[in-house]
Amino acid sequence: MEVKEVKFTPDQALQIILKGMETGQIKLPFNGTIKAEEMTAIAKNAIARRQHTPETDFYSLTYELAHSARLDSLYLLCMFGALTRGLTDKEVQNLNHLFDRFMY
């Protein structure tokens, strides 16, 4: 197997990402980092320590969720950039070398 060039148009890259997410092949790595139980525990602990009211604690939970969403957005942006930019000559060379090791 010989890789020559791997580069997609923006529309193709978007379709690849969307289809990958639809089928579950692409998962957002930071989406699952904050679980509902963890958020409840954070809220209860903060209220128990009387450091936050339920209203202000809502803002700290929102901050945590927004942070996770930003990281997932960055992940998708990097994936889109990699698909549209393509591989460098060195990356293609490394892939071809790797494929050669597995060919019989």
Biopython code that builds the backbone (N, CA, C, O; Angstrom):
import numpy as np
from Bio.PDB.StructureBuilder import StructureBuilder

atoms = [
    (1, "MET", "N", (0.852, -1.174, 0.000)),
    (1, "MET", "CA", (0.000, 0.000, 0.000)),
    (1, "MET", "C", (0.893, 1.230, 0.000)),
    (1, "MET", "O", (1.790, 1.353, 0.833)),
    (2, "GLU", "N", (0.654, 2.106, -0.902)),
    (2, "GLU", "CA", (1.470, 3.311, -1.043)),
    (2, "GLU", "C", (0.579, 4.538, -0.892)),
    (2, "GLU", "O", (-0.396, 4.705, -1.625)),
    (3, "VAL", "N", (0.924, 5.391, 0.065)),
    (3, "VAL", "CA", (0.190, 6.640, 0.262)),
    (3, "VAL", "C", (0.873, 7.709, -0.563)),
    (3, "VAL", "O", (2.084, 7.899, -0.457)),
    (4, "LYS", "N", (0.113, 8.403, -1.380)),
    (4, "LYS", "CA", (0.684, 9.489, -2.182)),
    (4, "LYS", "C", (0.361, 10.836, -1.544)),
    (4, "LYS", "O", (1.265, 11.585, -1.174)),
    (5, "GLU", "N", (-0.915, 11.138, -1.419)),
    (5, "GLU", "CA", (-1.313, 12.399, -0.803)),
    (5, "GLU", "C", (-2.642, 12.190, -0.108)),
    (5, "GLU", "O", (-3.568, 11.594, -0.659)),
    (6, "VAL", "N", (-2.718, 12.688, 1.105)),
    (6, "VAL", "CA", (-3.966, 12.621, 1.851)),
    (6, "VAL", "C", (-4.349, 14.048, 2.203)),
    (6, "VAL", "O", (-3.761, 14.672, 3.086)),
    (7, "LYS", "N", (-5.345, 14.543, 1.494)),
    (7, "LYS", "CA", (-5.787, 15.916, 1.707)),
    (7, "LYS", "C", (-7.216, 16.004, 1.209)),
    (7, "LYS", "O", (-7.539, 15.483, 0.141)),
    (8, "PHE", "N", (-8.074, 16.660, 1.978)),
    (8, "PHE", "CA", (-9.479, 16.758, 1.618)),
    (8, "PHE", "C", (-9.896, 18.216, 1.495)),
    (8, "PHE", "O", (-9.287, 19.106, 2.088)),
    (9, "THR", "N", (-10.946, 18.440, 0.714)),
    (9, "THR", "CA", (-11.527, 19.782, 0.647)),
    (9, "THR", "C", (-12.237, 20.035, 1.974)),
    (9, "THR", "O", (-12.541, 19.085, 2.695)),
    (10, "PRO", "N", (-12.508, 21.293, 2.311)),
    (10, "PRO", "CA", (-13.243, 21.572, 3.551)),
    (10, "PRO", "C", (-14.593, 20.848, 3.626)),
    (10, "PRO", "O", (-14.973, 20.356, 4.689)),
    (11, "ASP", "N", (-15.314, 20.784, 2.505)),
    (11, "ASP", "CA", (-16.600, 20.074, 2.507)),
    (11, "ASP", "C", (-16.415, 18.583, 2.779)),
    (11, "ASP", "O", (-17.182, 17.988, 3.536)),
    (12, "GLN", "N", (-15.405, 17.985, 2.164)),
    (12, "GLN", "CA", (-15.137, 16.564, 2.396)),
    (12, "GLN", "C", (-14.746, 16.317, 3.855)),
    (12, "GLN", "O", (-15.204, 15.359, 4.477)),
    (13, "ALA", "N", (-13.896, 17.191, 4.388)),
    (13, "ALA", "CA", (-13.452, 17.043, 5.776)),
    (13, "ALA", "C", (-14.636, 17.143, 6.736)),
    (13, "ALA", "O", (-14.737, 16.376, 7.694)),
    (14, "LEU", "N", (-15.523, 18.089, 6.470)),
    (14, "LEU", "CA", (-16.711, 18.244, 7.310)),
    (14, "LEU", "C", (-17.582, 16.996, 7.252)),
    (14, "LEU", "O", (-18.084, 16.537, 8.278)),
    (15, "GLN", "N", (-17.762, 16.447, 6.058)),
    (15, "GLN", "CA", (-18.567, 15.233, 5.907)),
    (15, "GLN", "C", (-17.927, 14.042, 6.625)),
    (15, "GLN", "O", (-18.630, 13.228, 7.222)),
    (16, "ILE", "N", (-16.618, 13.941, 6.570)),
    (16, "ILE", "CA", (-15.907, 12.861, 7.265)),
    (16, "ILE", "C", (-16.135, 12.969, 8.772)),
    (16, "ILE", "O", (-16.441, 11.977, 9.434)),
    (17, "ILE", "N", (-15.985, 14.171, 9.302)),
    (17, "ILE", "CA", (-16.167, 14.381, 10.741)),
    (17, "ILE", "C", (-17.609, 14.109, 11.152)),
    (17, "ILE", "O", (-17.859, 13.431, 12.149)),
    (18, "LEU", "N", (-18.560, 14.642, 10.380)),
    (18, "LEU", "CA", (-19.978, 14.433, 10.716)),
    (18, "LEU", "C", (-20.356, 12.959, 10.667)),
    (18, "LEU", "O", (-21.028, 12.460, 11.570)),
    (19, "LYS", "N", (-19.931, 12.262, 9.623)),
    (19, "LYS", "CA", (-20.250, 10.834, 9.499)),
    (19, "LYS", "C", (-19.574, 10.043, 10.618)),
    (19, "LYS", "O", (-20.163, 9.114, 11.171)),
    (20, "GLY", "N", (-18.354, 10.407, 10.943)),
    (20, "GLY", "CA", (-17.656, 9.734, 12.036)),
    (20, "GLY", "C", (-18.352, 9.918, 13.374)),
    (20, "GLY", "O", (-18.406, 8.993, 14.185)),
    (21, "MET", "N", (-18.885, 11.112, 13.606)),
    (21, "MET", "CA", (-19.605, 11.358, 14.852)),
    (21, "MET", "C", (-20.960, 10.648, 14.850)),
    (21, "MET", "O", (-21.391, 10.127, 15.878)),
    (22, "GLU", "N", (-21.627, 10.630, 13.696)),
    (22, "GLU", "CA", (-22.921, 9.936, 13.579)),
    (22, "GLU", "C", (-22.784, 8.452, 13.884)),
    (22, "GLU", "O", (-23.625, 7.873, 14.571)),
    (23, "THR", "N", (-21.738, 7.847, 13.381)),
    (23, "THR", "CA", (-21.557, 6.400, 13.534)),
    (23, "THR", "C", (-20.834, 6.021, 14.825)),
    (23, "THR", "O", (-20.698, 4.839, 15.138)),
    (24, "GLY", "N", (-20.379, 7.010, 15.564)),
    (24, "GLY", "CA", (-19.682, 6.726, 16.813)),
    (24, "GLY", "C", (-18.206, 6.435, 16.645)),
    (24, "GLY", "O", (-17.534, 6.082, 17.614)),
    (25, "GLN", "N", (-17.685, 6.576, 15.427)),
    (25, "GLN", "CA", (-16.261, 6.331, 15.188)),
    (25, "GLN", "C", (-15.402, 7.481, 15.706)),
    (25, "GLN", "O", (-14.238, 7.288, 16.057)),
    (26, "ILE", "N", (-15.984, 8.669, 15.749)),
    (26, "ILE", "CA", (-15.294, 9.831, 16.306)),
    (26, "ILE", "C", (-16.063, 10.239, 17.551)),
    (26, "ILE", "O", (-17.260, 10.523, 17.492)),
    (27, "LYS", "N", (-15.368, 10.265, 18.672)),
    (27, "LYS", "CA", (-15.988, 10.654, 19.934)),
    (27, "LYS", "C", (-15.288, 11.905, 20.457)),
    (27, "LYS", "O", (-14.083, 12.082, 20.276)),
    (28, "LEU", "N", (-16.048, 12.748, 21.092)),
    (28, "LEU", "CA", (-15.463, 13.937, 21.689)),
    (28, "LEU", "C", (-14.762, 13.514, 22.984)),
    (28, "LEU", "O", (-15.412, 13.030, 23.911)),
    (29, "PRO", "N", (-13.447, 13.694, 23.048)),
    (29, "PRO", "CA", (-12.694, 13.145, 24.178)),
    (29, "PRO", "C", (-12.985, 13.802, 25.524)),
    (29, "PRO", "O", (-12.829, 13.164, 26.565)),
    (30, "PHE", "N", (-13.401, 15.053, 25.522)),
    (30, "PHE", "CA", (-13.603, 15.756, 26.786)),
    (30, "PHE", "C", (-15.064, 15.825, 27.188)),
    (30, "PHE", "O", (-15.380, 16.246, 28.301)),
    (31, "ASN", "N", (-15.953, 15.419, 26.306)),
    (31, "ASN", "CA", (-17.389, 15.481, 26.568)),
    (31, "ASN", "C", (-17.776, 14.663, 27.788)),
    (31, "ASN", "O", (-18.635, 15.079, 28.565)),
    (32, "GLY", "N", (-17.163, 13.524, 27.961)),
    (32, "GLY", "CA", (-17.528, 12.643, 29.055)),
    (32, "GLY", "C", (-16.719, 12.846, 30.322)),
    (32, "GLY", "O", (-16.857, 12.073, 31.270)),
    (33, "THR", "N", (-15.880, 13.867, 30.360)),
    (33, "THR", "CA", (-15.019, 14.028, 31.527)),
    (33, "THR", "C", (-15.785, 14.483, 32.754)),
    (33, "THR", "O", (-15.376, 14.200, 33.881)),
    (34, "ILE", "N", (-16.882, 15.178, 32.552)),
    (34, "ILE", "CA", (-17.675, 15.647, 33.682)),
    (34, "ILE", "C", (-18.961, 14.844, 33.702)),
    (34, "ILE", "O", (-19.801, 14.986, 32.814)),
    (35, "LYS", "N", (-19.114, 14.018, 34.692)),
    (35, "LYS", "CA", (-20.300, 13.184, 34.823)),
    (35, "LYS", "C", (-21.306, 13.877, 35.741)),
    (35, "LYS", "O", (-20.939, 14.708, 36.572)),
    (36, "ALA", "N", (-22.558, 13.525, 35.577)),
    (36, "ALA", "CA", (-23.624, 14.132, 36.380)),
    (36, "ALA", "C", (-23.375, 13.925, 37.872)),
    (36, "ALA", "O", (-23.601, 14.834, 38.671)),
    (37, "GLU", "N", (-22.909, 12.733, 38.252)),
    (37, "GLU", "CA", (-22.656, 12.453, 39.667)),
    (37, "GLU", "C", (-21.563, 13.368, 40.214)),
    (37, "GLU", "O", (-21.645, 13.844, 41.346)),
    (38, "GLU", "N", (-20.545, 13.605, 39.397)),
    (38, "GLU", "CA", (-19.457, 14.477, 39.826)),
    (38, "GLU", "C", (-19.952, 15.902, 40.014)),
    (38, "GLU", "O", (-19.578, 16.572, 40.977)),
    (39, "MET", "N", (-20.793, 16.366, 39.097)),
    (39, "MET", "CA", (-21.323, 17.725, 39.220)),
    (39, "MET", "C", (-22.175, 17.851, 40.474)),
    (39, "MET", "O", (-22.094, 18.856, 41.180)),
    (40, "THR", "N", (-22.986, 16.849, 40.755)),
    (40, "THR", "CA", (-23.819, 16.876, 41.956)),
    (40, "THR", "C", (-22.944, 16.890, 43.200)),
    (40, "THR", "O", (-23.218, 17.629, 44.146)),
    (41, "ALA", "N", (-21.895, 16.078, 43.204)),
    (41, "ALA", "CA", (-20.985, 16.034, 44.352)),
    (41, "ALA", "C", (-20.285, 17.372, 44.551)),
    (41, "ALA", "O", (-20.145, 17.837, 45.682)),
    (42, "ILE", "N", (-19.849, 17.987, 43.469)),
    (42, "ILE", "CA", (-19.199, 19.300, 43.559)),
    (42, "ILE", "C", (-20.156, 20.311, 44.169)),
    (42, "ILE", "O", (-19.780, 21.076, 45.057)),
    (43, "ALA", "N", (-21.388, 20.310, 43.692)),
    (43, "ALA", "CA", (-22.384, 21.263, 44.192)),
    (43, "ALA", "C", (-22.677, 21.020, 45.668)),
    (43, "ALA", "O", (-22.708, 21.967, 46.454)),
    (44, "LYS", "N", (-22.892, 19.764, 46.054)),
    (44, "LYS", "CA", (-23.212, 19.448, 47.452)),
    (44, "LYS", "C", (-22.059, 19.799, 48.381)),
    (44, "LYS", "O", (-22.278, 20.338, 49.466)),
    (45, "ASN", "N", (-20.834, 19.499, 47.965)),
    (45, "ASN", "CA", (-19.670, 19.812, 48.798)),
    (45, "ASN", "C", (-19.506, 21.310, 48.987)),
    (45, "ASN", "O", (-19.225, 21.772, 50.093)),
    (46, "ALA", "N", (-19.679, 22.064, 47.925)),
    (46, "ALA", "CA", (-19.532, 23.517, 48.016)),
    (46, "ALA", "C", (-20.607, 24.116, 48.918)),
    (46, "ALA", "O", (-20.330, 25.010, 49.717)),
    (47, "ILE", "N", (-21.830, 23.620, 48.785)),
    (47, "ILE", "CA", (-22.924, 24.140, 49.609)),
    (47, "ILE", "C", (-22.713, 23.731, 51.063)),
    (47, "ILE", "O", (-22.951, 24.526, 51.972)),
    (48, "ALA", "N", (-22.265, 22.487, 51.290)),
    (48, "ALA", "CA", (-22.026, 22.009, 52.655)),
    (48, "ALA", "C", (-20.945, 22.831, 53.342)),
    (48, "ALA", "O", (-21.021, 23.066, 54.548)),
    (49, "ARG", "N", (-19.960, 23.260, 52.606)),
    (49, "ARG", "CA", (-18.892, 24.089, 53.178)),
    (49, "ARG", "C", (-19.306, 25.547, 53.261)),
    (49, "ARG", "O", (-18.556, 26.395, 53.744)),
    (50, "ARG", "N", (-20.503, 25.821, 52.786)),
    (50, "ARG", "CA", (-21.077, 27.180, 52.781)),
    (50, "ARG", "C", (-20.200, 28.164, 52.006)),
    (50, "ARG", "O", (-20.184, 29.361, 52.292)),
    (51, "GLN", "N", (-19.482, 27.644, 51.036)),
    (51, "GLN", "CA", (-18.657, 28.519, 50.206)),
    (51, "GLN", "C", (-19.462, 29.098, 49.052)),
    (51, "GLN", "O", (-19.136, 30.162, 48.525)),
    (52, "HIS", "N", (-20.498, 28.400, 48.674)),
    (52, "HIS", "CA", (-21.301, 28.858, 47.545)),
    (52, "HIS", "C", (-22.773, 28.660, 47.866)),
    (52, "HIS", "O", (-23.154, 27.755, 48.608)),
    (53, "THR", "N", (-23.563, 29.503, 47.305)),
    (53, "THR", "CA", (-25.005, 29.277, 47.339)),
    (53, "THR", "C", (-25.338, 28.420, 46.130)),
    (53, "THR", "O", (-24.512, 28.303, 45.224)),
    (54, "PRO", "N", (-26.522, 27.815, 46.083)),
    (54, "PRO", "CA", (-26.871, 27.037, 44.883)),
    (54, "PRO", "C", (-26.764, 27.863, 43.599)),
    (54, "PRO", "O", (-26.413, 27.335, 42.544)),
    (55, "GLU", "N", (-27.069, 29.159, 43.695)),
    (55, "GLU", "CA", (-27.018, 30.004, 42.495)),
    (55, "GLU", "C", (-25.587, 30.217, 42.024)),
    (55, "GLU", "O", (-25.305, 30.080, 40.834)),
    (56, "THR", "N", (-24.680, 30.548, 42.937)),
    (56, "THR", "CA", (-23.294, 30.771, 42.513)),
    (56, "THR", "C", (-22.632, 29.465, 42.109)),
    (56, "THR", "O", (-21.758, 29.452, 41.242)),
    (57, "ASP", "N", (-23.045, 28.363, 42.734)),
    (57, "ASP", "CA", (-22.472, 27.081, 42.351)),
    (57, "ASP", "C", (-22.854, 26.711, 40.920)),
    (57, "ASP", "O", (-22.090, 26.043, 40.223)),
    (58, "PHE", "N", (-24.025, 27.141, 40.487)),
    (58, "PHE", "CA", (-24.445, 26.935, 39.104)),
    (58, "PHE", "C", (-23.404, 27.522, 38.158)),
    (58, "PHE", "O", (-23.103, 26.926, 37.124)),
    (59, "TYR", "N", (-22.853, 28.677, 38.499)),
    (59, "TYR", "CA", (-21.860, 29.313, 37.638)),
    (59, "TYR", "C", (-20.558, 28.518, 37.601)),
    (59, "TYR", "O", (-19.915, 28.441, 36.555)),
    (60, "SER", "N", (-20.162, 27.929, 38.724)),
    (60, "SER", "CA", (-18.924, 27.137, 38.703)),
    (60, "SER", "C", (-19.107, 25.869, 37.877)),
    (60, "SER", "O", (-18.184, 25.446, 37.182)),
    (61, "LEU", "N", (-20.290, 25.257, 37.945)),
    (61, "LEU", "CA", (-20.558, 24.084, 37.116)),
    (61, "LEU", "C", (-20.606, 24.466, 35.641)),
    (61, "LEU", "O", (-20.115, 23.731, 34.785)),
    (62, "THR", "N", (-21.197, 25.610, 35.356)),
    (62, "THR", "CA", (-21.248, 26.091, 33.977)),
    (62, "THR", "C", (-19.842, 26.317, 33.445)),
    (62, "THR", "O", (-19.553, 26.007, 32.289)),
    (63, "TYR", "N", (-18.965, 26.859, 34.289)),
    (63, "TYR", "CA", (-17.576, 27.071, 33.882)),
    (63, "TYR", "C", (-16.917, 25.740, 33.523)),
    (63, "TYR", "O", (-16.232, 25.645, 32.505)),
    (64, "GLU", "N", (-17.119, 24.712, 34.351)),
    (64, "GLU", "CA", (-16.524, 23.399, 34.084)),
    (64, "GLU", "C", (-17.037, 22.813, 32.772)),
    (64, "GLU", "O", (-16.263, 22.262, 31.989)),
    (65, "LEU", "N", (-18.334, 22.934, 32.535)),
    (65, "LEU", "CA", (-18.911, 22.420, 31.288)),
    (65, "LEU", "C", (-18.390, 23.187, 30.079)),
    (65, "LEU", "O", (-18.090, 22.594, 29.043)),
    (66, "ALA", "N", (-18.283, 24.513, 30.214)),
    (66, "ALA", "CA", (-17.780, 25.335, 29.109)),
    (66, "ALA", "C", (-16.324, 24.988, 28.805)),
    (66, "ALA", "O", (-15.915, 24.966, 27.644)),
    (67, "HIS", "N", (-15.553, 24.720, 29.840)),
    (67, "HIS", "CA", (-14.146, 24.338, 29.655)),
    (67, "HIS", "C", (-14.055, 23.037, 28.851)),
    (67, "HIS", "O", (-13.258, 22.926, 27.919)),
    (68, "SER", "N", (-14.872, 22.068, 29.220)),
    (68, "SER", "CA", (-14.902, 20.791, 28.503)),
    (68, "SER", "C", (-15.319, 21.000, 27.047)),
    (68, "SER", "O", (-14.733, 20.407, 26.141)),
    (69, "ALA", "N", (-16.319, 21.832, 26.827)),
    (69, "ALA", "CA", (-16.794, 22.108, 25.463)),
    (69, "ALA", "C", (-15.712, 22.793, 24.632)),
    (69, "ALA", "O", (-15.564, 22.506, 23.444)),
    (70, "ARG", "N", (-14.949, 23.707, 25.262)),
    (70, "ARG", "CA", (-13.883, 24.380, 24.522)),
    (70, "ARG", "C", (-12.799, 23.388, 24.082)),
    (70, "ARG", "O", (-12.279, 23.475, 22.969)),
    (71, "LEU", "N", (-12.469, 22.453, 24.968)),
    (71, "LEU", "CA", (-11.460, 21.450, 24.618)),
    (71, "LEU", "C", (-11.946, 20.554, 23.478)),
    (71, "LEU", "O", (-11.170, 20.214, 22.584)),
    (72, "ASP", "N", (-13.219, 20.174, 23.504)),
    (72, "ASP", "CA", (-13.770, 19.369, 22.410)),
    (72, "ASP", "C", (-13.786, 20.161, 21.107)),
    (72, "ASP", "O", (-13.527, 19.607, 20.039)),
    (73, "SER", "N", (-14.088, 21.451, 21.193)),
    (73, "SER", "CA", (-14.073, 22.299, 19.995)),
    (73, "SER", "C", (-12.675, 22.374, 19.403)),
    (73, "SER", "O", (-12.502, 22.317, 18.186)),
    (74, "LEU", "N", (-11.686, 22.500, 20.264)),
    (74, "LEU", "CA", (-10.296, 22.544, 19.806)),
    (74, "LEU", "C", (-9.909, 21.225, 19.142)),
    (74, "LEU", "O", (-9.213, 21.217, 18.127)),
    (75, "TYR", "N", (-10.357, 20.120, 19.714)),
    (75, "TYR", "CA", (-10.109, 18.791, 19.139)),
    (75, "TYR", "C", (-10.686, 18.708, 17.724)),
    (75, "TYR", "O", (-10.011, 18.254, 16.801)),
    (76, "LEU", "N", (-11.933, 19.147, 17.558)),
    (76, "LEU", "CA", (-12.572, 19.109, 16.235)),
    (76, "LEU", "C", (-11.881, 20.045, 15.251)),
    (76, "LEU", "O", (-11.714, 19.708, 14.079)),
    (77, "LEU", "N", (-11.485, 21.209, 15.723)),
    (77, "LEU", "CA", (-10.793, 22.165, 14.859)),
    (77, "LEU", "C", (-9.455, 21.599, 14.384)),
    (77, "LEU", "O", (-9.092, 21.750, 13.218)),
    (78, "CYS", "N", (-8.729, 20.953, 15.285)),
    (78, "CYS", "CA", (-7.450, 20.332, 14.899)),
    (78, "CYS", "C", (-7.666, 19.196, 13.909)),
    (78, "CYS", "O", (-6.890, 19.038, 12.967)),
    (79, "MET", "N", (-8.713, 18.406, 14.115)),
    (79, "MET", "CA", (-9.012, 17.314, 13.191)),
    (79, "MET", "C", (-9.358, 17.873, 11.812)),
    (79, "MET", "O", (-8.887, 17.363, 10.796)),
    (80, "PHE", "N", (-10.176, 18.915, 11.781)),
    (80, "PHE", "CA", (-10.552, 19.548, 10.517)),
    (80, "PHE", "C", (-9.306, 20.089, 9.815)),
    (80, "PHE", "O", (-9.135, 19.904, 8.610)),
    (81, "GLY", "N", (-8.445, 20.754, 10.572)),
    (81, "GLY", "CA", (-7.213, 21.292, 10.001)),
    (81, "GLY", "C", (-6.306, 20.210, 9.441)),
    (81, "GLY", "O", (-5.711, 20.379, 8.377)),
    (82, "ALA", "N", (-6.201, 19.102, 10.158)),
    (82, "ALA", "CA", (-5.359, 17.996, 9.689)),
    (82, "ALA", "C", (-5.919, 17.391, 8.409)),
    (82, "ALA", "O", (-5.160, 17.039, 7.506)),
    (83, "LEU", "N", (-7.237, 17.267, 8.325)),
    (83, "LEU", "CA", (-7.849, 16.692, 7.120)),
    (83, "LEU", "C", (-7.705, 17.613, 5.913)),
    (83, "LEU", "O", (-7.492, 17.137, 4.797)),
    (84, "THR", "N", (-7.816, 18.909, 6.117)),
    (84, "THR", "CA", (-7.751, 19.840, 4.985)),
    (84, "THR", "C", (-6.318, 20.228, 4.626)),
    (84, "THR", "O", (-6.036, 20.555, 3.473)),
    (85, "ARG", "N", (-5.420, 20.194, 5.594)),
    (85, "ARG", "CA", (-4.021, 20.554, 5.323)),
    (85, "ARG", "C", (-3.303, 19.426, 4.609)),
    (85, "ARG", "O", (-2.451, 19.651, 3.750)),
    (86, "GLY", "N", (-3.664, 18.211, 4.981)),
    (86, "GLY", "CA", (-2.989, 17.067, 4.381)),
    (86, "GLY", "C", (-1.770, 16.665, 5.180)),
    (86, "GLY", "O", (-1.484, 17.225, 6.238)),
    (87, "LEU", "N", (-1.066, 15.697, 4.660)),
    (87, "LEU", "CA", (0.131, 15.189, 5.317)),
    (87, "LEU", "C", (1.370, 15.808, 4.695)),
    (87, "LEU", "O", (1.408, 16.090, 3.498)),
    (88, "THR", "N", (2.374, 16.014, 5.519)),
    (88, "THR", "CA", (3.649, 16.490, 4.995)),
    (88, "THR", "C", (4.354, 15.321, 4.306)),
    (88, "THR", "O", (3.975, 14.163, 4.483)),
    (89, "ASP", "N", (5.369, 15.636, 3.529)),
    (89, "ASP", "CA", (6.145, 14.589, 2.857)),
    (89, "ASP", "C", (6.732, 13.609, 3.871)),
    (89, "ASP", "O", (6.748, 12.402, 3.632)),
    (90, "LYS", "N", (7.208, 14.120, 4.991)),
    (90, "LYS", "CA", (7.789, 13.275, 6.036)),
    (90, "LYS", "C", (6.726, 12.350, 6.629)),
    (90, "LYS", "O", (6.999, 11.176, 6.876)),
    (91, "GLU", "N", (5.509, 12.872, 6.861)),
    (91, "GLU", "CA", (4.427, 12.039, 7.396)),
    (91, "GLU", "C", (4.044, 10.936, 6.409)),
    (91, "GLU", "O", (3.800, 9.798, 6.810)),
    (92, "VAL", "N", (3.990, 11.276, 5.121)),
    (92, "VAL", "CA", (3.689, 10.272, 4.092)),
    (92, "VAL", "C", (4.780, 9.208, 4.070)),
    (92, "VAL", "O", (4.492, 8.015, 3.986)),
    (93, "GLN", "N", (6.021, 9.644, 4.147)),
    (93, "GLN", "CA", (7.154, 8.717, 4.152)),
    (93, "GLN", "C", (7.072, 7.774, 5.361)),
    (93, "GLN", "O", (7.298, 6.572, 5.224)),
    (94, "ASN", "N", (6.754, 8.311, 6.531)),
    (94, "ASN", "CA", (6.625, 7.489, 7.737)),
    (94, "ASN", "C", (5.482, 6.483, 7.610)),
    (94, "ASN", "O", (5.620, 5.332, 8.023)),
    (95, "LEU", "N", (4.357, 6.913, 7.040)),
    (95, "LEU", "CA", (3.223, 5.999, 6.837)),
    (95, "LEU", "C", (3.588, 4.877, 5.882)),
    (95, "LEU", "O", (3.293, 3.710, 6.140)),
    (96, "ASN", "N", (4.233, 5.234, 4.773)),
    (96, "ASN", "CA", (4.631, 4.215, 3.800)),
    (96, "ASN", "C", (5.606, 3.217, 4.419)),
    (96, "ASN", "O", (5.531, 2.017, 4.155)),
    (97, "HIS", "N", (6.517, 3.723, 5.240)),
    (97, "HIS", "CA", (7.463, 2.839, 5.924)),
    (97, "HIS", "C", (6.715, 1.901, 6.874)),
    (97, "HIS", "O", (7.028, 0.713, 6.952)),
    (98, "LEU", "N", (5.743, 2.427, 7.583)),
    (98, "LEU", "CA", (4.938, 1.613, 8.492)),
    (98, "LEU", "C", (4.146, 0.555, 7.734)),
    (98, "LEU", "O", (4.088, -0.600, 8.156)),
    (99, "PHE", "N", (3.535, 0.947, 6.613)),
    (99, "PHE", "CA", (2.767, -0.009, 5.810)),
    (99, "PHE", "C", (3.671, -1.120, 5.266)),
    (99, "PHE", "O", (3.271, -2.283, 5.212)),
    (100, "ASP", "N", (4.889, -0.753, 4.865)),
    (100, "ASP", "CA", (5.832, -1.750, 4.337)),
    (100, "ASP", "C", (6.140, -2.837, 5.363)),
    (100, "ASP", "O", (6.356, -3.991, 4.992)),
    (101, "ARG", "N", (6.164, -2.488, 6.632)),
    (101, "ARG", "CA", (6.477, -3.458, 7.683)),
    (101, "ARG", "C", (5.377, -4.500, 7.838)),
    (101, "ARG", "O", (5.635, -5.618, 8.283)),
    (102, "PHE", "N", (4.148, -4.134, 7.472)),
    (102, "PHE", "CA", (3.027, -5.053, 7.650)),
    (102, "PHE", "C", (2.647, -5.796, 6.375)),
    (102, "PHE", "O", (1.777, -6.667, 6.395)),
    (103, "MET", "N", (3.295, -5.454, 5.269)),
    (103, "MET", "CA", (3.004, -6.141, 4.006)),
    (103, "MET", "C", (3.837, -7.414, 3.940)),
    (103, "MET", "O", (4.999, -7.422, 4.345)),
    (104, "TYR", "N", (3.250, -8.473, 3.438)),
    (104, "TYR", "CA", (3.949, -9.759, 3.336)),
    (104, "TYR", "C", (4.564, -9.916, 1.979)),
    (104, "TYR", "O", (5.195, -10.936, 1.702)),
]
sb = StructureBuilder()
sb.init_structure("model")
sb.init_model(0)
sb.init_chain("A")
sb.init_seg("    ")
for serial, (resi, resn, name, xyz) in enumerate(atoms, 1):
    if name == "N":
        sb.init_residue(resn, " ", resi, " ")
    sb.init_atom(name, np.array(xyz, "f"), 0.0, 1.0, " ", f" {name:<3s}", serial, name[0])
structure = sb.get_structure()
